[in-house]
Amino acid sequence: MVLQLACVFVAGGFFSFVRGYLFTLAGERVVARLRRRLFSALVRQEVSFFDANTTGELMNRLASDTTVIQSAVTVNVSMGLRFGAQVVLGLVLIFAESWKLSLLMLAVVPAIVAVGVVYGRFMKRFSKQYQAALARAADVAQECFSGIRTVRSFANEPREADRYDGAVDESFGLGRKKALAYGAFGSLIGTTGQFAVVGVLWYGGALVIAGEMSLGTLTSFLLYTVVIAGCLGGLSDLFGSLMNALGASSRVFALLDASPARPLAEGLRPERVRGQLHLSDVSFSYPARPEALVLDGVSLRIEPGSVVALCGPSGSGKSTVIGLLERWYEPTRGSITLDGVPLASIDGSWWRKQVALVAQEPVLFACSIRDNIAYGKPAAADDEVRAAASTANAEAFVDAFPRGFDTMVGERGVQLSGGQKQRIAIARALLVDPKVLLLDEATSALDSESEFVVQEAIDRLMASRTTVVIAHRLSTIRDASLICVVSKGRIVERGTHQELMAATGLYKQLTARQALGPGGGRRIGSGP
């Protein structure tokens, strides 16, 4: 008998292990698949989607919301099946003992269901609000950490801590309401179950006194009832967790179902690209600010192999032209063509492989210099990477590092200087051999020495390529094929440097102002 009992215990332990392992594994697999699909869906969204949603919020969807769903898939499902099986078996046993007492006990079920429906709606709504509050807190933290040098420069650590405290207090307030609802629901379910037990005890006692039921039958019925009540209490706990998961999952599935207005890889793929671009009466306003017209009726023809420079006051719309050429956005009105073919009808992913952008603040990833240079061409051989670095005037400083091209650059390239990051970005652009080159104030943030080295690399990069340059320092665009002066979303002047200097327009004013120095002749240290 003892041996048999030991075998039962061992078997029970084994099956408990199998149940825990299989459900946990299934949950991990489901959540891993969900995270892959969610990230894939997010990264395919249009740029305007990321303008409207903060990084912290999206990270919270990937991490926190999916973790809540994981808990529901693993622990909740496993425990729910166990409790559910025990309830069903308990009901079978109590009906076998006494159908009269069973019906009396089940009379409380409608009340439990009604309370559960109200509680479920409440918890689902509050779960959404709670997860949104967590996302706002994550966004504050992400913003602070990414700009920690600015925070430290202004000694604003206490202010950032206060901002985060405020965001956490908001989520805590919602969590407190959830806790109150959870406690009230558990109390109602428990009290209802206890009243059911009292009713069974009263009516069962009457049946025993009347001789319609033995005391042993009543005792066994009460034991089964207590077991069922305990299982129902466990199910009520799981129900709250399930409502949390439903609240989180609704936000996740909303992102999964969100489709970009224009698929990334769909459209024409011209066999040959000459590089002629034509903007025809293009107007644009950002989706987040539709009332503010950034470009207003811009028309511009860019010939193959030419260098077209855009200059003008800050906020005039120059960088927006780059965004439209990259197809991060589509024009609100007008059209853009590539070699006579509407750019909107061309496969977006294919087009971006024909274009390279070197921005004022190049984005480097937290990987090696080699991987950053080969980002647009992952299969590039080491010789190709080194050749691109050499042409970009980057090979010498890279070889000076102890680990050379295997040197890790840190998050956003923080371990490199501005000039070094620019040369890595130029090497990255060279490696993909683009047909069209976009330069967005690529040297404006550099010192004179770095600017000379970077400008030399840019000149090599521009050779025989259609190039659009946004310039802050007008001295760098004097040799451009065409210079366009942009002001308030319109091209107000166009021509060569000599033609524009011969006129008395905005370009000549900007050139004279830069010749005098910052502040229209007032240099740093000269006083007010």
N, C-alpha and C positions, 0 to 999 in steps of 0.2 A: 504493500500500500504506500509506504514512504517513498519507494523507488518510483512508483507510478506518479505520485504527487510531484516528485522532483522533475520527472520527465515533462509533466504538464507545465511546470514553472519555466523550465528551459525552453520548451516550445513557445510558450507565451512571450518570453524575452526575445526569442529569435524573430517571431512574427512582428513584435513591436519594433525591433530594429529594421526589419524589411519595410514596414509601413512608414516609419520616420525617414528612412533613406530614400525610398521611392518618391514620396510626396515632396521632400525637400529638393531632390534632384529634378523632379518635374517642374517645381516652382522656379528653380534656378534657370532651367532651360527656357521656360516660358518668358521669364523676365529678360534674359539675355537676348532672346529673339525680339521681344518688344523694344528693348533699348536700341538694337540694331536698326529695326524698322523706323523707330522714331527719329534717330539721328539721321538716317538716310532721307527721311521725309523733310526734316528741318533744313538740311544742308542743300536741298534742291529748291527751297523756296526762293522767291525773288528778293532782291536787295531791299525793296520797300517793306517786306515782311520784317526784316531785322531792324529797320528804322522804327517800326511800330512796337516791337517787342524787345525788352531789355535782355542783356546777356544773362543776368542773374535769374530772371524768370524762366528762361529756356533751360538753363542748367538745373533749376529746381524741378522742372518737368522730367528731365532725364534721370535725375538722382532720387529726389525725395518722393515724387509721385509714383515712380515705378517701384520703389521700395515698399510703399504702402500696398500696391497691387501684389507684390511678391508675398507679403505677409498673408494676404487674403488667399492666395493660391496655395500656399504651403500649409501653414499652421491651421488656418481657419477651415480649409477644406478637409484636412485630415481629422481635426477634432470634430467638425460638423458631421462627418460621416459616422464617426464613432458614437457621438451623442445621439444622432438620428437613429442609428441601428438599435441603440439601447432603449430609446423611447418606443420604437415600433415593437420590439420584443416585450417591453414592459406592458404595453397596451394589450398585446395578445394574452399575456399571462393574467392581467387583471380582469379581462373579459371572460377568461376561462374560470376565474374564481367567482365573479359576480357581475353580471351585466347591469344590474340596477345601480350598484355603487360606481361602476365605470361610467355610466351615463351621467350620474351626478357629478363626478369629477370632471368630465369633459364639458360640463355646462359653463365652465369658466373660460373655455377656449375662445369664444367670440370676443370676450373682453380683452384677452391677451392679444388677439389679432388686431383689434382696433387700436389698442395702445401702440402696438408694434408698427402699424402703418404710419401713425402720426409721428412717432419717434424716428422712423426711417426717413421720412421726408425732411424732418428737422436736421438730422445728422448729415444727410447728403448735402443739403444746402450749406450747413456750417463747415462741412469738410472742404468744400470748394473755397469758401472764404478763408479758412485756416491755411490751406495750401497756398492761396494767393498771398496771404500775409507772410508766410515763410519765404515765398519767392521775393517779396520786396526786401526782406531782411538780407537774403542772399545777394540781392542786387547791390545793396548798400556796402556789404562786405567786399564784393568783387570790385566795385568801383574804387573803394578805399585802397585795396591791396594793389590794384593795377596802377594807381596814381600815388603810391606810397612816397615817392620822392617829392612830389608837390605837397603832400600832407606834411612831411617832415620839414620841408623848407619853410612852411608857414606856421610850424609848431601847432598844427591843428588836430593833434591826436585826441585831445579831450572832446573837441567838437564832433569828430567822427565817431567816437565812442558814444556820445549822446545820441547821434543819429541812429546808430545801431541799436542802442537801448530803446529808443522810441519805436523802431520797427519790431523789436522782440516783444516789447510791451503790448503792441497791437496783437501779435499772434498769441501772446499769453492770455490776453483778455478773451479772445475767441476760444482758446483752449479751456479757460475756466468755465465758459458757458457750455462747452461740450461736456466737461466733467460733471457739471450740474445736471445736464440732461441724461447723461449716462447713469449717474447715481439715482435719479428719479425713476428712470425706466427699470433699473435693476430692483429698486425698492418696490415698485408697483407689481412687477412680475413675481417677486418673492412673496409679497403680502397676499397676492391673489392665490398663489400656490398654497400658502399656509391656510388660507380660508377654505380652500378645497379640501385640504387634509382634515381640518376641523369638521367640515360638513360630512366627510366620509366617516369620521370617527363617531359623530352624532347619529347619523343614519344607520351606520353599521352596528352601533351599540343597540339601537332599537331593534334591528333584525336579530341580533343575538338574543336579546331579551324575549323576543317573540318566538324564538326557536327556529327561525328560518335560516340561520347561519351559525356555524360553530365559531368559538372564540379563536381557534387556530386559523380558520379561513380569514377572519377579520385581521388577525395579526399579520399573516402573509400578504394580504391585500395592502395593508398599511405600509409594509416594508417595500413592496413594489411601487407604491405611490410616492414614497420618499425618494426612491431611486429615480423615478420619472421626473419628480420635481427638481432634483439636483441636475439632471440632464437638461431640463428646460432652462434652468438658470445658466448653465454653460452655453446653451444655444443663444440665450439673450445676449451674453457677452460677445459671442461671435457675430451676432446680428449687428451690433454696434460697429465692430471692426469691418464687417462687410459694407456697411453704409459709408464708412470712411473710404474704403477702397473704391466704391462706386463713384463717390465724389471726385476722387483723384483720377479715376479711369476716364471719366467723362471729359476731363481736360486733356488727357493724353490722347484719347481717340479723336477729339476735335482737331488736334494737330496732325494726327495721322491722316485724317480725311481732308485736310486742307490741301488743295491742289494749286500749284502756281498757274497764273493766267497764261503763261507761255512755257511749255515744257522745255527743259534744258537742251535736249538732244532731239530736235525735230525740225525739219525744213530742208532747204536746198544746201548742197555742198558744191560750189563751183569748182571745176577742174583746175582753173587757172585764176590767180589773183594778181591783177596789175596794181591795185592799191589806189584806185581813184575813188574818192569819197565826195559825196555831194549832199549838203544839207539844204533842203528847200523849204523856206518859210516855216522853220521849226520854232514852236513855242512849247514851253514846259513849265509845269508846277509840280512840286513834290507831293506825293499822295497824302502825306501827313499835314501839308499846308496847301490845299488846293486853291485857296483864295489868293495866294501870293505867286504872281507870275515871275519866274526866275529868268526864263528866256522868252523873248517876244519877237517873233518873225525873223529869226536868224537864217540867212541864206549864205552859203559858203561852198565854193568848189575847191577841192584839194586834189591837185594833179599827182599822178604816180611819181614817186621818187622825190617829190618836192618837200620843202620844210616850211610849214605854216606856223607862225607864232601868234599866240593870243596874249594880249596884255591889257591892263586896265586896272581900275581901282579894286580893292578887296570887296567881295560880295557882288561883283558885277555879272557873274554867271559863267566865268571861264572854266572852272572845274566841272560845272554841270555838263558842258560840251563833252568833256572826257568821259563822264558817266554815261552819256547817251551813245558815244562811239563804242564804249565797252559793252553796251546793251545791258547795263545795270538797270536802266529805266528805258521806257519807250516814250517818244514825244507825245505831248498832249495834242498837238496839232502839227501838221506838216509831215515830211518824210526825210529819211536818210537812205541813200543808195550806195552800194559798193559795186563799182564797174557797171553801173546802170541797173543793177538788181536791187530791189528793196531790201534793206538790211533786216527788216522785220520778218522777211520770208526765209532768211538763211538760218541754218542750224546754229543755235547759240553756242553750244560747246565747240563746234568746229570753228566758228568765227573767232572765239577767244584764243584758240591755238594759233591763229594768224596774227594776233595782236599781243604786244608786250607793253606793260605799263611800268614806268619808274616814277615813283611818287616822291614828294618832299620828305615824308616819313616812311621809308620802306618797311614793310612787315617781314620780319624774319621769325622763323619758328624755333622752338627750343630743341634744336637738334644740331648736328654737326654742320660746319661750313660746307662740306661736300654735299650733304643732303639739301641744304638751302639753295645752293647753286643749281642742283639737279632737280629742283622741285617741279619744274615744268616739263622735265624729260627724265623721269626716274631711271630709265634704262641706259642712261648715258654712261659711256666708258670713262675711266679715270683720266685718260688722255684728253677727252673732250672737255671734261670739267676743268682740267688744268689749263687748256688752251683758252677757254672762255675767261678764266680768272686772269690769265696773262694779258689778254686783249683789254680787259677792264681795269688794268693796273692794280690788280689785287693779289697777284701771285707772290710778290715780294713780301708783303706783310703777313700773308697766310703762312708762308714757309718759315717766317720768323717765330711763329708760335711753336712750342715744344711738340705739340701733336699735329701740327700742320693742318691739312684739310679735315682731320678728324676732331678738330677743336670744337667744343660745344659753345654755342653763342649765348646761351641763357634765354629766358623768356623775352620775346620780342627783340632779341639781339642786344640786351642791355650790357653785355660784356665787350661790345665793340664800340668804337667811336662813330660819330655821324658819318664821316667820310668813308670809313671802312664798311659801314652798312650800305652806303650808297654804291660802293664798288661791287659788293656782293650782289646787290640787286641788279646792277648793270650786267654782271656776269650771268646771272640767272636769265635775263632777257636775251643776251647774246646766244645762249645755249639753245633756246627754242627757235632761233633764226626767224623772227617775225617778219611779216610783210608790211605791217603797219606798227609804228612806234609812237607811244604816247608818253610825253614827259611833263609831269605836273610839278613845276617849280623844283626840279630835281637838285638844284645847287643853291637854292636861296638860303638854306639854313647852315651853310658851311662857311668856314673861315677861308681866307684868300688862298692859303697854301692847299688846303683840301679841295677847294673849288677848281683850282688849276688842274690837279690830277684827275678829278672826277670829270671835268669838262673835256679833257683830252680823251678819256674813255668814252664819253657820250658821243664825241665827234666820230669815233670809230664805229660806234653802234649805229649812228644815223646814216652811215654810208649806204647809198643806193636804196634806202627805205623811205616810204612815205612817212613823214614825221609831223606830229602835231605837238607843239611846245607851248606850255604855259610858263611865262617868265615874269619874275618879279624884278630881277636885275635886267634892265633893258639893254645893257651893254653886251649881254650874251646872245641877243637875237638880231644883231645888226646885219648879219649875213643871210638871214632867212629869205626864202623865195617870196614870201608874202607875210606882212605883219597886219593883224587885225586888232583894232582897239575896241574893247568891249566896255560898255557903260550902261548900267541899268537894264541889262538883259538884251541890249541891241549892239550890233556892230556899227559904230559911229564913224570909224575911219578904217581904210585899208590901203595898202601899198607897200613899197619897199621902204627901207630906212631913209634913203635919200629923198624919196617922194614925200614921206610924212614929215621929215624935218623941214622941207621946203614950204610946207603948209603951216599955218598958225593954229593948229588944233590941239587936242588933248594929248596926243603922243609927244609933241614938242614940249608941252608943259611938264609932262611926267619926266621926260629926259632931262630937262633943265633942273627940275626939283631934285632928281637923283644926283646930278652933277654937283649941286650945291651941298648935298649931304642930307642926312636924316633931319626931318623937321623943317625942310625948306631953307637950309643954310645954317640952322642952329645946331651945332655939334654937341655931343655929350661932354659935359663939363664946362660949357660956355656960359652957363647961368641962364636965367629967365629972360 
